[in-house]
Amino acid sequence: MKILRRTLIAILILIVLVCCVLFLLPQVLGKNHPVTAIIDDSKIALTNSAIDATGVKGRAQEALEANSERIAEATGLPLATVNEAIGALDIESWQVTSLPRGAVETGTVDVDHGGVTAKVTTYDDPSVVTVDAYGQTVTLAVPESSQAYVRYLALVEDADHRRVPAAGLFGSGE
C-alpha cells in the first residue's frame, strides 16, 4: 500500500512538473526563447496527432462533399464551382500551426452545425485560418493549393450578415 501511495504521489508530481514546463516556462522565458519554440512545436505536434486520431477533418470534408448541392443553392454558386472548391480545400491536409506575427484579421464567419457553433477567422495571410469551437482555439495552416478557396467562407453569411445555419450548407446537422 505504501508503494502504491508513493507511486501515485510521484505521478502527481510528474504531472505538475510537466504542466509547469508546458504552460509556465514559455511565459517566463518569453516568446523568442529557443526552449519556448521547442515547447510550442511539441504542443502543435500533439494537437495535430489528436485531431488526426479523431478523424474530424475527414468527416468535415465528407460533409462538404455530401452537401455540395445545398451549398451551391445557399451560396448561389454553380455546382461545378462548389465541387471544385470543396475538392481543392483538401481539409485533410490542413495542419495545426501558430498564427504568424503580424497576421491581420480580415473577417469571421459563424457556422452552426450539429448544435455546435464554430467561429472561423480569416487573415490577410491566406496560409492560415483560426477555428474557435468547443471552447478551443486552433490555428490551421492552409495548403497553398487551398488558399484561393478560403475566400468562399465569406459566402456562409448572407448579405445582411446574419448567421446562416450550417444545416443548409453542410447537411442536416444531425
C-alpha positions as CSV (number, residue, x, y, z in Angstrom):
1,M,0.0,0.0,0.0
2,K,2.9,2.3,0.8
3,I,4.5,1.7,-2.6
4,L,1.2,2.4,-4.4
5,R,0.8,5.7,-2.5
6,R,4.4,6.7,-3.3
7,T,3.9,5.9,-6.9
8,L,0.7,7.9,-7.1
9,I,2.4,10.9,-5.4
10,A,5.3,10.6,-7.8
11,I,3.0,10.5,-10.8
12,L,1.1,13.5,-9.5
13,I,4.3,15.4,-9.0
14,L,5.4,14.5,-12.5
15,I,2.1,15.8,-14.0
16,V,2.5,19.1,-12.1
17,L,6.1,19.4,-13.4
18,V,5.1,18.7,-17.0
19,C,2.3,21.3,-16.8
20,C,4.8,23.8,-15.4
21,V,7.2,23.1,-18.3
22,L,4.5,23.2,-21.0
23,F,2.5,26.2,-19.7
24,L,4.5,28.3,-17.3
25,L,8.0,28.1,-18.6
26,P,7.2,29.7,-22.0
27,Q,5.6,32.6,-20.3
28,V,8.7,33.1,-18.1
29,L,11.2,32.7,-20.9
30,G,9.3,34.8,-23.4
31,K,8.2,34.0,-27.0
32,N,11.6,34.4,-28.6
33,H,13.4,31.9,-26.4
34,P,14.5,28.6,-28.2
35,V,13.0,26.5,-25.4
36,T,9.7,28.2,-25.9
37,A,9.9,27.3,-29.6
38,I,10.5,23.7,-28.8
39,I,7.6,23.5,-26.4
40,D,5.3,25.2,-28.9
41,D,6.4,22.8,-31.6
42,S,5.6,19.9,-29.3
43,K,2.2,21.3,-28.5
44,I,1.5,21.7,-32.2
45,A,2.6,18.1,-32.9
46,L,0.4,16.7,-30.1
47,T,-2.6,18.7,-31.3
48,N,-2.1,17.5,-34.9
49,S,-1.9,13.9,-33.7
50,A,-5.1,14.3,-31.6
51,I,-7.0,15.9,-34.4
52,D,-5.9,13.3,-36.9
53,A,-6.8,10.5,-34.5
54,T,-10.4,11.8,-34.2
55,G,-11.0,11.8,-37.9
56,V,-12.7,15.2,-37.7
57,K,-11.1,16.6,-40.8
58,G,-12.2,13.7,-42.9
59,R,-15.8,14.0,-41.6
60,A,-15.8,17.7,-42.4
61,Q,-14.6,17.0,-45.9
62,E,-17.2,14.2,-46.4
63,A,-19.9,16.5,-45.1
64,L,-19.0,19.2,-47.6
65,E,-18.9,16.7,-50.5
66,A,-22.2,15.1,-49.5
67,N,-23.9,18.5,-49.4
68,S,-22.4,20.3,-52.4
69,E,-25.9,20.8,-53.9
70,R,-27.1,22.5,-50.7
71,I,-24.0,24.7,-50.6
72,A,-24.5,25.7,-54.2
73,E,-28.1,26.6,-53.6
74,A,-27.3,28.6,-50.4
75,T,-24.4,30.5,-51.9
76,G,-25.7,31.0,-55.4
77,L,-22.6,29.4,-56.9
78,P,-22.7,26.9,-59.8
79,L,-22.5,23.3,-58.5
80,A,-19.3,22.8,-60.5
81,T,-17.6,25.7,-58.8
82,V,-18.7,24.4,-55.4
83,N,-17.4,20.9,-56.2
84,E,-14.1,22.4,-57.4
85,A,-13.8,24.5,-54.2
86,I,-14.6,21.5,-51.9
87,G,-12.1,19.3,-53.6
88,A,-9.4,22.0,-53.6
89,L,-9.9,22.8,-49.9
90,D,-8.5,19.3,-49.1
91,I,-9.2,19.8,-45.4
92,E,-7.4,16.6,-44.5
93,S,-4.1,18.2,-45.4
94,W,-4.6,21.2,-43.1
95,Q,-2.3,21.1,-40.0
96,V,-2.3,23.0,-36.7
97,T,0.3,25.8,-36.7
98,S,0.9,29.0,-34.8
99,L,-0.5,32.3,-36.0
100,P,2.2,34.2,-37.9
101,R,3.3,37.5,-36.3
102,G,1.6,40.5,-37.9
103,A,-1.3,38.5,-39.3
104,V,-4.3,40.9,-39.6
105,E,-7.8,39.5,-39.2
106,T,-9.9,40.1,-42.3
107,G,-13.2,38.5,-41.3
108,T,-15.0,36.0,-39.2
109,V,-17.8,33.6,-40.0
110,D,-20.0,31.8,-37.5
111,V,-21.2,28.4,-38.6
112,D,-23.8,26.3,-36.7
113,H,-23.7,22.6,-37.3
114,G,-25.0,19.7,-35.1
115,G,-25.7,22.0,-32.2
116,V,-22.1,23.4,-32.2
117,T,-21.2,26.9,-33.2
118,A,-17.8,27.4,-34.7
119,K,-16.2,30.8,-35.5
120,V,-13.8,30.7,-38.4
121,T,-11.4,33.7,-38.7
122,T,-9.5,34.5,-41.9
123,Y,-6.5,36.7,-42.2
124,D,-4.6,38.9,-44.7
125,D,-2.2,35.9,-44.8
126,P,-4.2,33.3,-46.7
127,S,-2.0,30.5,-45.4
128,V,-3.8,30.4,-42.0
129,V,-7.3,30.3,-40.6
130,T,-8.4,30.1,-36.9
131,V,-11.3,28.0,-35.7
132,D,-12.9,28.5,-32.4
133,A,-15.1,25.6,-31.3
134,Y,-15.8,23.7,-28.1
135,G,-14.1,26.4,-26.2
136,Q,-10.8,25.8,-28.0
137,T,-9.0,27.9,-30.5
138,V,-6.9,26.2,-33.2
139,T,-5.0,27.9,-36.0
140,L,-4.6,25.8,-39.1
141,A,-2.1,26.1,-41.9
142,V,-3.9,26.1,-45.2
143,P,-2.0,24.5,-48.0
144,E,-1.2,26.7,-51.0
145,S,-3.5,24.7,-53.2
146,S,-6.4,25.5,-50.9
147,Q,-5.7,29.2,-50.2
148,A,-7.7,30.6,-53.2
149,Y,-10.8,28.9,-51.9
150,V,-10.8,30.1,-48.3
151,R,-12.4,33.3,-49.5
152,Y,-15.6,31.4,-50.2
153,L,-16.1,31.1,-46.4
154,A,-17.5,34.7,-46.6
155,L,-20.4,33.3,-48.5
156,V,-21.6,31.4,-45.4
157,E,-23.1,34.7,-44.2
158,D,-25.9,36.3,-46.2
159,A,-26.0,39.9,-47.5
160,D,-27.5,41.1,-44.2
161,H,-24.6,39.5,-42.2
162,R,-27.0,37.1,-40.4
163,R,-25.6,33.7,-39.5
164,V,-26.6,31.1,-41.9
165,P,-27.2,27.7,-40.2
166,A,-24.8,25.1,-41.5
167,A,-27.7,22.7,-41.8
168,G,-28.4,24.5,-45.1
169,L,-24.8,24.3,-46.1
170,F,-23.3,21.2,-44.6
171,G,-26.2,18.8,-44.1
172,S,-28.9,18.5,-41.6
173,G,-26.6,18.9,-38.6
174,E,-27.8,15.7,-37.1
